[in-house]
Amino acid sequence: MCTTIQQNLAEVTQRIVNSANHCGRDPKEITLVAVSKTKPVSLIELAIQAGQRRFGENYVKEGIDKIIHFSATPFANQLEWHFIGPLQSNKSKLVAEHFDWIHTIDREKLARRLHEQRPIDKPPLNALIQVNISKEETKSGVSTSELLELAYKIHKFDRIKLRGLMVIPAPEKDVTNQLATFTHAASLYKQLKAHFDGIDTLSMGMSDDMPAAITAGSNLVRIGTAIFGERYYS
């Protein structure tokens, strides 16, 4: 299994390099977050041994259990934890206290709670606004027309740091359609950069659509299945 995780990470890294080179980008601009939701700490340990340092979790308790586990290891200060799932306001304190990033802010109330609950001995919580780029009724995120209004509200909070935006498009196999959606998201990201300092992160692209996301301008990809295999659900 160690060899498998190592090989998978190497293959994903090479895919990032190939995709970047194909569209004339520097592969070093692109950050890989390994999505470890539903995966045991044993597999995360193998990924760490293979050099991976950034991990994404969707479920609050599961993610915190892993963070606490690794806080007692020599890698504690090297790891970066991203919360990438929808977050209920009543669980915001746990994310504010334990995670380094949140990708899924979609309302002012949640941003305010994270700001108020972020411990003063920690740096500001890095934050991305989730945009519902495909206008799916079942998916979280603000509409494209609400993005700047929410960004202005978040920007006044000093215990969270607005870094950019995140999108999860509707599943789409056609690469041309993938690219069109991601290009739209990239245009929103450019608008955000034009209005605010410190905007530097466009989180988009997963195992099935990463090349199109990188072509459109993503600089953070969230990859789970291609690294860890199919997810475990009870």
Secondary structure, 3 states (H helix, E strand, C coil): CHHHHHHHHHHHHHHHHHHHHHCCCCHHHCEEEEECCCCCHHHHHHHHHCCCCEEEECCHHHHHHHHHHHHCCCCHHHCEEEECCCCCHHHHHHHHHHCCEEEEECCHHHHHHHHHHCCCCCCCEEEEEEECCCCCCCCCCECHHHHHHHHHHHHCCCCEEEEEEEECCCCCCCHHHHHHHHHHHHHHHHHHHHHCCCCCEEECCCCCCHHHHHHHCCCEEEECHHHHCCCCCC
